[in-house]
Amino acid sequence: MMRQYELVERVQRYKPDVNEALLNKAYVYAMQKHGHQRRASGDPYFSHPLEVAAILTDMHLDEATIAVALLHDTIEDTSATRQEIDELFGPDIGKLVEGLTKLKKLDLVSKKAEQAENLRKLLLAISEDVRVLLVKLADRLHNMRTLHHVPEQKRLRIAEETMDIYAPLAGRMGMQDMREELEDLAFQYTNPDGYRAVTERLAEIFERNRGVIGEIETALSGLFAKHEIKAVVKSRQKKPWSVFRKMETKALSLEQLSDIFGFRVLVDTVDECYRALGAIHSTWSMVPGRFKDYISTPKQNDYRSIHTTIVGPSRQRVELQIRTFVMNDVAEYGVAAHSIYKDLGNRPNGAGHGISRDTNAYGWLRRTIEVLSEGDNPEEFLENTRLEMFQDQVFCFTPKGKLIALPRGATPIDFAYAVHTDVGDTCVGAKVNGRIMPLMTELKNGDEVEIIRSKAQVPPAAWEHVVVTGKARSAIRRATRTAIRKQYSGLGTRILERAFERAGKKFAKDSLKPVLHRLARKDVEDVLAAVGRGELTSPDVLRAVFPDYKDERVTATPKAREEGWFNLRNAAGMLFQIPGRSTSRKQKKNKKQDGALPIRGVRGDLPVTFAPEGAVPGDRIVGILQPGSGITIYPIQSPSLTAFDDQPERWIDVRWDIDEDMKERFPARVSVTAINEPGSLAEIAQLIASNDANIHTLSMVRTAPDFTEMIFDLEVWDLKHLNRLLSQLKDSSAVSDAKRVNG
């Protein structure tokens, strides 16, 4: 185990003016607090924070970060408190240590939700000071290096969490070396057979190509010396997980991969990067489509480099990365390579901690925090964060030339939301490179995308399954919830207006504010939406506003039902008459529906669905309030309504309000008894189509030697249209009988 003076010496190598007192005090305090605690390996627990600190010294981090590494488990696993750490080490270090402490006693229903809430807390802490991330990743790296000591049943869960969250997070913040080691360590446990097979084959390939690798290094070094370019050439081998993932995604064998071995060219300046590139391309042929300039267009994690593949010495395909030494530090250590969290006390305006808010990596983190603030549930947040951490990217442009980086597979919808949430919410179409293209088009590098907008647009819920960015998915879910809430709120308002009117009262939204506590709702819109969803009844609201109000409900007896008309009180407190089974059709047709809610169809402004047997304009209809899902519309003659006879509060008086300009078909169920002859079904289907009706579903109910009974769920314009169709079906030589099904 590393001794106290050894830790101080490690920091002194890159920071001669190190605050030795701080490191010594943190070392002693953490060792005393962890006391006799042991790790799963049997080692003293204090060896873990000490190793985490050692990892961070390799990144040349300041003594405050090293102190946080030593203390990072004290609040969570010992008797230490935030107040005590603040008093001993200052509030800045105390805040960092608390940011690394997992949430305890989470009242959550799933391990996934607990994982998400801890990640949410961690990201919020990282957004304030990136050193939290550096300590957390070093902590996870040491835990993965010693995972073989953990009980077997826990290993897979920890490895999967590392692969899903921490490795991509390291990559997103530019820490490529950290990412690669985390992925390879996790790969050993998530797919041990795959890891073993790839590792063995890579070792064979390396031995076989050892001479070729040396030959290429020599040729490149000689080329740069000839052009008087000071450069360092390093060979590198792809990591097992990177090789395995590429084989899987591109369905290639290991021998087909051209970039198992690559070479890194390091120079002093950007100018020398392009001079080196020119020397290489003028000597060897470039492989078409394999050139990428991330210096002029950096990745979102601030990665900068030139990538090219050539047919080099011995006719070998050689992958090259050309970058400056500074770019190489950023590529390997990401945000840890930035010097801005050093010399903490000398930075103006509090800029001495965290990373630059102008960096792409911090920009991504800010957008992720915006998603947090929208209040998604834990599972949604976890999913969105994973989506946001995709590495493979495409770069597209707005018509004004602004660069938008998106994950591979992104669509114009993702592009619209990347520009701004309002642009995404109002998107109705897109032009890609000047041509109108479907919104599901997969974007490619260099595409120019122009979004066509309409203020009347509401993003369809189905978009959620098309987009690939977490921001777009979260915004679509939010817009869908808002639209549904607006529908329920509108329905609740109409129900309460009619309920108050029937009770002889005047309805005003302001009258609900003083009684919100009685209704257990936080605001007026919540009350209205709850009434619309059927979670609150209008009599309950009336009694809350007017405590003296009495609800005189009338329930129909079986005798009254047989005699014809009977009264029911609906959810709005309205009395209206529904015909019993013996009522004549003429009575039903002529009965007025004063004060009824207008129903247009499923595309109207109310949350409306239709009963399985359907209902069409011209039918006398009634609505049944379905808690949580709006109103279900039934034709008045439906036998299914008997199931609601003892629930009068759910009955809603409704009427058709059809807009002639909005062409919409409505559902109706028809039973057809067809003669068993070849071509009968085709003739029936042709007859339905020729009458401008649409078959939605078809089922065979009963088959006899001579006849087959079929049930058609049709879509028709109105009752006249349906009756005309039934009449023609009955006249068909292929049909014995045709009738409408009600319930």
C-alpha positions in Angstrom: 0.0 0.0 0.0 1.3 3.4 -0.9 2.7 5.4 2.0 1.9 9.0 2.9 5.2 10.5 1.7 5.0 8.5 -1.6 1.6 10.1 -2.5 3.0 13.5 -1.8 6.1 12.8 -4.0 3.9 11.6 -6.9 2.1 15.0 -6.9 5.4 17.0 -6.4 6.7 15.6 -9.7 4.3 17.7 -11.7 3.3 20.3 -9.1 6.4 21.3 -7.0 4.4 23.8 -4.9 2.0 21.1 -3.7 0.0 21.7 -0.5 1.5 18.9 1.5 -0.5 19.7 4.6 -3.8 19.1 2.8 -2.7 15.7 1.4 -1.3 14.6 4.7 -4.4 15.6 6.6 -6.7 13.9 4.1 -4.5 10.7 4.1 -4.6 10.4 7.9 -8.3 11.3 8.2 -9.5 8.8 5.6 -7.2 6.0 7.0 -8.6 6.6 10.5 -12.2 6.7 9.4 -12.0 3.5 7.3 -10.2 1.9 10.3 -10.5 -1.9 10.1 -12.9 -2.0 7.2 -11.9 -4.6 4.6 -12.6 -5.0 0.9 -13.9 -8.1 -0.8 -10.3 -9.0 -1.6 -9.4 -9.0 2.1 -7.2 -5.9 1.7 -7.7 -2.9 4.1 -10.5 -0.7 2.7 -8.3 2.4 2.7 -6.2 0.8 -0.1 -9.1 1.6 -2.4 -9.2 5.4 -2.0 -5.4 5.4 -2.1 -5.4 3.6 -5.5 -8.0 6.0 -6.8 -5.8 8.9 -5.8 -2.8 7.2 -7.5 -4.8 6.9 -10.8 -5.5 10.7 -10.6 -1.9 11.5 -10.0 -1.2 9.8 -13.4 -3.5 12.5 -14.9 -1.5 15.2 -13.1 -4.5 16.5 -11.1 -4.3 19.1 -8.4 -4.0 18.3 -4.7 -7.6 19.2 -3.9 -8.8 16.5 -6.4 -6.3 14.0 -4.8 -7.7 14.9 -1.4 -11.3 14.3 -2.6 -10.2 10.9 -4.0 -8.9 10.0 -0.5 -12.1 11.1 1.2 -14.7 10.1 -1.5 -16.1 7.1 0.5 -16.0 8.6 4.0 -19.5 10.1 4.1 -21.1 7.0 2.5 -19.2 4.3 4.4 -18.0 5.7 7.7 -19.2 7.9 10.5 -17.9 11.1 8.7 -20.4 13.8 8.0 -20.4 16.7 5.5 -20.2 19.2 8.3 -17.1 17.6 9.7 -15.4 17.5 6.3 -16.3 21.2 5.7 -14.7 22.1 9.0 -11.5 20.2 8.4 -11.0 20.6 4.6 -13.3 23.5 3.6 -16.8 23.6 2.0 -15.4 23.2 -1.6 -13.9 19.8 -0.8 -17.0 18.9 1.3 -19.2 19.6 -1.6 -17.2 17.4 -4.0 -17.2 14.5 -1.5 -21.0 14.8 -1.1 -21.4 14.8 -4.8 -19.7 11.4 -5.0 -22.0 10.0 -2.2 -24.7 7.7 -3.5 -28.3 8.4 -2.5 -29.4 6.2 0.4 -32.8 4.8 1.5 -34.2 5.4 -2.0 -38.0 4.7 -2.0 -37.9 3.4 -5.5 -39.6 0.3 -7.0 -36.7 -1.0 -9.1 -32.9 -1.3 -9.1 -33.0 0.5 -12.5 -34.8 3.5 -10.9 -32.2 3.5 -8.0 -29.4 3.4 -10.6 -31.0 6.3 -12.5 -31.5 8.5 -9.4 -27.8 8.0 -8.4 -26.7 8.9 -12.0 -28.9 12.0 -11.9 -27.3 13.1 -8.7 -23.8 12.4 -10.0 -24.4 14.4 -13.3 -25.8 17.3 -11.3 -22.7 17.3 -9.2 -20.4 17.0 -12.3 -22.2 19.9 -13.9 -21.0 22.1 -11.1 -17.4 20.7 -10.9 -16.0 18.3 -13.3 -13.5 17.0 -10.7 -16.4 14.9 -9.4 -16.4 13.0 -12.7 -12.7 12.5 -12.6 -12.8 11.0 -9.1 -15.8 8.9 -10.0 -14.3 7.4 -13.1 -11.0 6.7 -11.3 -13.1 5.0 -8.5 -15.0 2.9 -11.1 -11.7 2.0 -12.8 -10.1 0.6 -9.7 -13.3 -1.2 -8.8 -13.3 -2.8 -12.2 -9.6 -3.8 -11.9 -10.5 -5.7 -8.7 -13.9 -7.0 -9.8 -12.7 -10.6 -9.7 -12.8 -10.3 -5.8 -16.5 -9.4 -5.9 -19.1 -12.1 -5.4 -20.0 -13.6 -8.7 -23.7 -12.6 -8.6 -22.7 -8.9 -8.5 -20.0 -8.9 -11.2 -22.3 -9.0 -14.2 -24.5 -6.1 -12.9 -21.4 -3.9 -12.1 -19.8 -4.8 -15.5 -23.0 -4.0 -17.4 -23.4 -0.7 -15.6 -19.8 0.2 -16.5 -20.4 -0.7 -20.1 -23.7 1.1 -20.3 -23.0 4.3 -18.4 -19.4 5.0 -17.1 -17.4 3.9 -20.2 -19.6 6.0 -22.6 -19.5 8.9 -20.1 -15.7 8.8 -20.1 -15.7 8.8 -23.9 -18.3 11.6 -24.0 -16.0 13.7 -21.9 -13.0 12.9 -24.1 -11.2 10.5 -21.8 -10.5 7.8 -24.4 -7.9 5.8 -22.6 -10.1 5.6 -19.6 -13.1 4.6 -21.7 -11.1 1.8 -23.5 -9.8 0.3 -20.3 -13.3 0.4 -18.7 -14.8 -1.3 -21.8 -12.2 -4.1 -21.9 -12.5 -4.8 -18.2 -16.3 -5.0 -18.5 -16.1 -7.1 -21.6 -14.3 -9.8 -19.7 -17.4 -10.3 -17.5 -20.3 -9.4 -19.9 -19.0 -11.8 -22.6 -16.1 -13.9 -21.3 -16.1 -16.3 -24.3 -16.1 -13.5 -26.8 -13.3 -11.7 -24.8 -11.1 -14.8 -24.7 -11.6 -15.6 -28.4 -10.8 -12.1 -29.6 -7.8 -11.7 -27.3 -6.2 -14.9 -28.4 -6.7 -14.1 -32.1 -5.3 -10.6 -31.6 -2.2 -12.0 -30.0 -1.7 -14.4 -32.9 -2.1 -11.5 -35.5 0.3 -9.3 -33.5 3.0 -12.0 -33.5 2.5 -12.6 -37.3 2.7 -8.9 -38.1 5.4 -7.8 -35.7 8.0 -7.3 -38.5 5.5 -5.4 -40.8 4.7 -3.0 -37.9 8.3 -2.2 -37.5 8.8 -1.7 -41.2 5.9 0.7 -41.4 7.1 2.7 -38.4 10.6 3.0 -40.0 9.1 4.0 -43.4 6.9 6.8 -41.9 9.8 8.1 -39.7 12.0 8.2 -42.8 9.4 10.1 -44.8 9.0 12.8 -42.1 12.8 13.2 -41.8 13.0 13.7 -45.6 10.4 16.5 -45.4 12.0 18.0 -42.3 8.9 17.4 -40.1 9.7 16.7 -36.5 7.3 13.8 -35.7 6.9 10.9 -33.3 5.4 7.7 -34.8 3.7 5.2 -32.5 2.0 2.0 -33.4 -1.2 0.9 -31.6 -3.4 -2.1 -31.5 -7.2 -2.0 -31.3 -8.6 -3.1 -28.0 -10.6 -6.4 -27.8 -13.9 -4.7 -27.1 -13.5 -2.3 -30.0 -12.6 -5.1 -32.4 -15.6 -7.3 -31.2 -18.1 -4.4 -31.5 -16.9 -3.6 -35.0 -17.1 -7.2 -36.0 -20.7 -7.4 -34.7 -22.0 -4.1 -36.1 -20.5 -4.5 -39.6 -20.8 -8.3 -39.7 -17.1 -8.7 -40.6 -14.6 -11.4 -39.7 -11.5 -10.4 -37.8 -9.3 -10.9 -40.9 -11.5 -8.4 -42.8 -10.9 -5.5 -40.4 -8.4 -3.1 -41.9 -7.6 -1.1 -38.7 -6.6 -3.7 -36.1 -3.2 -1.9 -36.2 -2.9 1.8 -36.5 -0.2 4.4 -36.3 -0.3 7.7 -34.5 1.8 10.6 -35.8 2.5 13.3 -33.2 3.8 16.8 -34.1 4.1 20.2 -32.4 1.7 22.4 -34.5 -1.5 22.3 -36.5 0.5 23.4 -39.5 2.8 20.4 -39.2 -0.3 18.1 -39.0 -1.3 19.2 -42.5 2.3 19.1 -43.8 2.6 15.5 -42.5 -0.7 14.6 -44.2 0.5 16.1 -47.5 3.8 14.1 -47.3 1.9 10.9 -46.7 -0.7 11.3 -49.4 1.9 12.3 -52.0 3.9 9.1 -51.2 1.1 6.5 -50.8 -2.4 6.2 -52.2 -5.3 7.1 -49.9 -8.2 4.7 -49.5 -11.3 6.5 -50.8 -13.9 7.4 -48.1 -11.4 6.9 -45.2 -10.4 10.5 -44.7 -11.8 12.5 -41.8 -10.6 15.9 -40.6 -11.5 16.4 -36.9 -9.1 19.3 -36.5 -11.3 21.6 -38.6 -14.5 20.0 -37.3 -13.8 18.7 -33.8 -16.0 16.0 -32.2 -18.5 17.0 -29.5 -16.1 15.7 -26.8 -13.4 18.1 -28.1 -11.5 15.4 -29.9 -9.2 16.7 -32.7 -7.2 14.7 -35.1 -6.8 13.9 -38.8 -7.7 10.3 -39.8 -6.7 8.7 -43.0 -6.1 5.2 -44.4 -3.4 4.5 -47.0 -2.1 1.6 -49.0 1.4 1.8 -47.5 4.6 -0.2 -47.5 4.3 -3.8 -48.6 0.8 -2.9 -50.0 -0.6 -3.0 -46.5 -3.7 -0.9 -45.6 -2.5 1.4 -42.8 -4.7 3.6 -40.6 -3.1 6.8 -39.5 -4.0 9.5 -36.9 -2.2 12.8 -37.2 -2.4 15.2 -34.3 -0.4 17.6 -32.1 0.9 16.5 -28.7 -1.7 18.8 -27.0 -4.5 17.2 -29.1 -3.1 13.8 -28.0 -3.3 14.8 -24.3 -7.0 15.8 -24.8 -7.7 12.6 -26.8 -6.3 10.5 -24.0 -7.3 12.4 -20.9 -10.3 14.5 -22.1 -11.4 17.1 -19.6 -8.5 16.1 -17.3 -6.1 17.5 -19.9 -7.5 21.0 -19.5 -5.4 23.1 -17.1 -8.2 25.3 -16.0 -8.9 23.4 -12.8 -5.4 23.9 -11.6 -4.2 26.9 -9.5 -7.7 27.1 -8.1 -7.2 30.3 -6.1 -6.0 32.4 -9.0 -8.9 32.1 -11.3 -11.2 35.2 -11.7 -15.0 35.0 -11.4 -14.8 31.5 -9.8 -13.5 30.0 -13.0 -10.8 28.0 -11.1 -12.9 24.8 -10.9 -14.8 22.8 -13.3 -14.1 22.8 -17.0 -14.4 25.6 -19.5 -18.1 26.3 -20.3 -17.0 26.9 -23.9 -15.9 23.3 -24.5 -18.0 20.9 -26.5 -17.9 18.3 -23.7 -19.4 20.8 -21.2 -22.0 21.8 -23.8 -23.2 18.2 -23.9 -23.3 18.1 -20.1 -25.4 21.2 -20.0 -27.9 19.8 -22.5 -28.1 16.6 -20.4 -28.9 18.7 -17.3 -31.6 20.4 -19.3 -33.2 17.0 -19.7 -32.9 16.5 -16.0 -34.8 19.6 -15.2 -37.8 18.5 -17.3 -38.7 16.0 -14.6 -38.7 12.7 -16.5 -39.2 9.6 -14.5 -35.9 7.8 -13.5 -36.2 5.1 -16.2 -36.7 7.7 -18.9 -33.8 9.7 -17.7 -31.5 6.7 -17.7 -32.6 5.8 -21.3 -32.1 9.4 -22.5 -28.7 9.7 -20.9 -27.6 6.4 -22.6 -28.9 7.7 -25.9 -27.0 11.0 -25.5 -23.7 9.1 -24.9 -23.6 7.5 -28.4 -20.2 8.2 -29.9 -20.6 7.5 -33.6 -21.7 10.9 -35.1 -22.8 12.6 -38.3 -22.2 16.3 -38.9 -25.0 18.3 -40.6 -25.6 22.0 -41.3 -28.4 24.5 -41.0 -29.1 26.7 -44.1 -27.0 29.4 -42.3 -24.0 27.1 -42.0 -24.3 26.2 -38.2 -22.8 22.8 -37.5 -25.1 20.3 -35.7 -23.5 17.0 -34.5 -25.9 14.1 -34.2 -25.7 10.4 -33.4 -25.4 8.0 -36.3 -28.9 7.1 -37.6 -30.4 10.5 -36.7 -33.3 11.9 -38.7 -34.5 15.5 -39.5 -36.7 15.2 -36.4 -33.5 14.8 -34.3 -31.9 17.6 -36.2 -34.9 19.9 -35.5 -34.8 19.2 -31.7 -31.0 19.7 -31.7 -31.5 23.2 -33.1 -34.2 24.0 -30.5 -37.1 22.3 -28.7 -39.6 24.7 -30.3 -38.3 23.9 -33.8 -38.8 20.2 -33.1 -42.3 20.6 -31.7 -43.4 22.6 -34.7 -41.6 20.5 -37.4 -43.9 19.3 -40.2 -41.3 18.6 -42.9 -37.7 18.9 -44.0 -35.5 19.7 -46.9 -32.3 17.8 -47.1 -29.8 19.4 -49.5 -32.6 21.4 -51.1 -35.0 18.5 -51.7 -38.1 17.7 -49.6 -37.4 14.4 -47.9 -39.4 12.2 -45.5 -38.8 13.0 -41.8 -37.6 9.5 -41.2 -34.7 10.0 -43.6 -31.4 8.9 -42.1 -29.0 11.9 -42.2 -25.5 11.7 -43.6 -22.3 13.6 -43.0 -22.4 17.0 -44.7 -26.2 17.1 -45.2 -27.7 20.6 -45.2 -31.1 20.4 -43.4 -33.9 23.0 -43.5 -36.8 22.4 -41.2 -40.3 23.3 -42.4 -42.5 24.4 -39.5 -46.1 25.0 -38.6 -47.5 26.6 -35.4 -50.5 24.2 -35.6 -48.3 21.2 -35.3 -48.2 18.9 -32.3 -45.5 16.2 -32.4 -47.1 12.8 -33.0 -46.4 10.3 -30.2 -45.1 7.8 -32.8 -42.1 10.0 -33.4 -40.7 8.7 -30.1 -40.0 5.4 -31.8 -38.2 7.1 -34.8 -35.8 9.5 -33.1 -32.4 8.4 -31.7 -31.4 11.3 -29.5 -32.4 11.5 -25.9 -33.3 15.2 -26.2 -35.8 14.6 -29.0 -37.3 11.6 -27.3 -37.8 13.4 -24.0 -39.3 16.5 -25.7 -41.7 14.4 -27.7 -42.9 12.6 -24.6 -43.3 15.9 -22.8 -45.3 17.4 -25.7 -47.5 14.3 -25.9 -48.2 14.5 -22.2 -49.0 18.2 -22.5 -51.4 17.6 -25.4 -53.2 14.8 -23.5 -53.4 16.9 -20.4 -54.8 19.8 -22.4 -57.5 17.5 -23.9 -58.5 16.2 -20.4 -58.4 19.7 -19.0 -60.8 20.9 -21.8 -63.1 18.0 -21.2 -63.1 18.7 -17.4 -63.9 22.3 -18.0 -66.9 21.4 -20.2 -68.1 18.9 -17.7 -67.9 21.3 -14.8 -69.5 24.2 -16.7 -72.6 22.0 -17.4 -72.6 20.6 -13.8 -72.5 24.0 -12.2 -75.2 25.3 -14.6 -77.5 22.3 -13.8 -76.9 23.0 -10.1 -77.9 26.7 -10.5 -74.3 27.9 -9.9 -71.9 29.8 -12.0 -68.6 28.1 -12.8 -65.3 30.0 -12.7 -61.8 28.5 -12.6 -60.8 31.0 -9.9 -63.5 29.4 -7.6 -61.3 26.3 -7.5 -58.2 27.9 -6.1 -59.4 28.2 -2.5 -60.4 24.5 -2.4 -57.4 22.9 -4.0 -56.4 21.4 -0.7 -59.8 19.7 -0.3 -59.4 18.2 -3.8 -55.8 17.1 -3.2 -54.6 18.9 -6.3 -51.7 21.4 -6.7 -53.3 23.7 -9.2 -56.6 24.4 -11.1 -55.4 22.6 -14.3 -54.8 19.5 -12.2 -58.4 19.6 -11.0 -59.8 20.1 -14.6 -57.6 17.3 -16.0 -58.6 15.0 -13.1 -62.3 15.6 -13.8 -61.7 15.0 -17.5 -59.9 11.7 -16.7 -62.7 10.6 -14.4 -60.5 10.7 -11.3 -62.7 13.4 -9.8 -66.4 13.6 -10.2 -68.2 16.9 -10.8 -70.4 16.5 -7.7 -67.2 16.2 -5.6 -66.0 19.5 -7.1 -69.4 21.1 -6.5 -69.4 20.0 -2.9 -65.8 21.3 -2.4 -66.8 24.8 -3.8 -70.3 24.8 -2.3 -70.3 22.7 0.9 -74.1 22.9 1.1 -74.7 21.4 -2.3 -76.6 18.1 -2.3 -76.4 15.7 -5.2 -79.8 14.1 -5.8 -79.0 11.2 -8.0 -81.7 9.1 -9.7 -81.0 5.5 -10.4 -83.1 3.5 -12.8 -84.9 0.5 -11.6 -85.4 -2.6 -13.8 -89.1 -1.8 -14.0 -88.4 1.8 -15.1 -86.1 0.5 -17.7 -88.7 -1.8 -19.2 -91.2 1.0 -19.3 -89.0 3.2 -21.5 -87.4 6.4 -20.5 -85.6 6.8 -17.2 -83.3 9.4 -15.7 -79.6 9.1 -14.9 -77.3 11.7 -13.4 -74.1 11.9 -15.3 -70.6 12.9 -14.1 -71.4 16.6 -14.8 -74.4 16.4 -12.5 -76.8 16.7 -15.5 -80.1 14.8 -15.8 -80.8 13.4 -19.2 -83.0 10.7 -20.6 -81.8 7.5 -22.2 -84.3 5.2 -23.9 -84.9 1.8 -22.5 -85.0 -1.3 -24.7 -88.7 -0.9 -25.5 -88.4 2.7 -26.7 -89.2 3.2 -30.3 -86.6 4.4 -32.8 -88.7 7.4 -33.5 -88.6 8.5 -29.9 -84.8 8.0 -29.9 -84.4 10.0 -33.0 -86.5 13.0 -31.9 -85.2 13.2 -28.3 -83.3 16.4 -27.8 -79.8 16.5 -26.2 -79.6 20.1 -24.9 -76.4 20.9 -23.1 -74.6 17.8 -24.4 -70.9 17.7 -25.1 -70.1 17.9 -28.9 -68.2 14.9 -30.3 -66.4 15.2 -33.6 -64.4 12.0 -33.7 -61.0 10.7 -32.6 -59.3 13.7 -34.1 -61.3 16.2 -32.2 -60.2 18.2 -29.2 -61.6 15.7 -26.6 -60.0 12.4 -25.5 -62.5 10.2 -27.3 -62.6 6.5 -28.2 -65.4 4.3 -29.6 -66.9 1.1 -28.2 -65.9 -2.1 -30.1 -69.2 -2.1 -32.0 -68.6 1.5 -33.1 -70.8 4.5 -33.5 -71.5 6.6 -36.6 -73.0 10.1 -37.1 -76.8 9.7 -37.2 -76.7 7.3 -34.2 -78.1 8.5 -30.9 -75.0 8.2 -28.7 -74.0 8.3 -25.0 -70.6 8.7 -23.5 -69.2 6.6 -20.7 -66.4 8.3 -18.7 -63.4 5.9 -18.5 -61.0 6.8 -15.6 -57.7 7.7 -17.1 -58.6 7.3 -20.7 -61.4 9.9 -21.5 -64.8 9.1 -22.9 -65.9 5.9 -24.7 -68.8 6.5 -27.2 -71.6 3.9 -27.4 -74.7 3.9 -29.7 -77.7 4.2 -27.4 -79.0 0.8 -28.3 -75.8 -1.0 -27.3 -76.4 -3.9 -24.8 -73.0 -3.1 -23.4 -74.4 -0.1 -21.6 -76.2 -2.4 -19.1 -72.8 -2.9 -17.4 -72.9 0.8 -16.3 -76.5 1.0 -15.0 -75.2 1.1 -11.4 -72.6 3.7 -12.1 -74.7 6.8 -13.1 -71.8 9.2 -12.3 -69.9 7.9 -15.4 -72.7 8.7 -17.9 -72.0 11.8 -20.1 -74.6 13.3 -22.4 -72.9 13.8 -25.9 -74.0 14.8 -29.4 -72.4 14.7 -32.8 -70.7 17.9 -34.0 -69.4 16.9 -37.4 -67.2 19.4 -39.4 -68.1 18.8 -43.1 -64.6 20.1 -44.1 -62.9 17.4 -42.0 -63.5 14.1 -43.8 -63.4 11.3 -41.3 -64.8 7.8 -41.3 -66.3 6.2 -38.2 -66.3 2.6 -36.9 -69.2 0.2 -37.3 -69.4 -3.5 -36.8 -71.3 -5.6 -39.3 -72.2 -9.4 -39.3 -72.5 -11.0 -42.8 -73.7 -14.5 -43.4 -72.0 -15.5 -46.6 -72.8 -18.5 -48.9 -69.9 -21.0 -49.1 -68.9 -20.6 -52.7 -65.6 -19.8 -54.4 -65.2 -16.0 -54.7 -67.9 -15.1 -52.1 -65.4 -13.2 -49.9 -63.9 -11.4 -52.9 -67.4 -10.3 -54.0 -68.3 -9.0 -50.6 -65.0 -7.1 -50.2 -65.5 -5.6 -53.7 -69.0 -4.5 -52.8 -67.8 -2.8 -49.6 -64.9 -1.1 -51.5 -67.3 0.1 -54.3 -69.4 1.8 -51.7 -66.5 3.9 -50.4 -66.3 2.0 -47.1 -63.1 0.6 -45.6 -62.5 -2.8 -44.0 -60.5 -2.4 -40.8 -60.6 -6.0 -39.6 -62.3 -9.3 -40.6 -62.9 -12.4 -38.5 -64.7 -15.7 -39.3 -67.0 -16.4 -36.5 -68.7 -19.6 -37.5 -68.4 -21.9 -40.5 -71.0 -24.5 -41.6 -71.2 -26.6 -44.8 -73.3 -24.0 -46.6 -72.7 -20.7 -44.8 -70.0 -18.8 -43.1 -70.6 -16.0 -40.6 -68.2 -13.1 -40.8 -67.7 -10.1 -38.6 -66.5 -7.0 -40.4 -65.2 -3.9 -38.5 -65.8 -1.2 -41.1 -65.2 2.5 -41.4 -68.1 4.5 -42.9 -69.1 8.1 -43.2 -72.4 8.1 -41.4 -75.6 6.1 -40.6 -77.1 6.7 -44.1 -73.9 5.4 -45.7 -73.9 2.3 -43.4 -77.6 1.5 -44.1 -77.1 1.8 -47.9 -74.2 -0.6 -47.6 -76.2 -3.1 -45.6 -79.0 -3.0 -48.1 -76.6 -3.7 -51.0 -75.0 -6.5 -49.1 -78.4 -8.2 -48.5 -79.1 -7.9 -52.2 -75.8 -9.7 -53.1 -76.1 -13.2 -54.4 -73.1 -14.1 -52.2 -74.9 -13.0 -49.0 -77.7 -14.7 -47.1 -78.0 -12.0 -44.4 -76.3 -8.8 -43.3 -76.9 -6.8 -40.2 -75.3 -4.4 -37.8 -73.8 -5.7 -34.6 -74.5 -3.7 -31.4 -72.6 -5.0 -28.5 
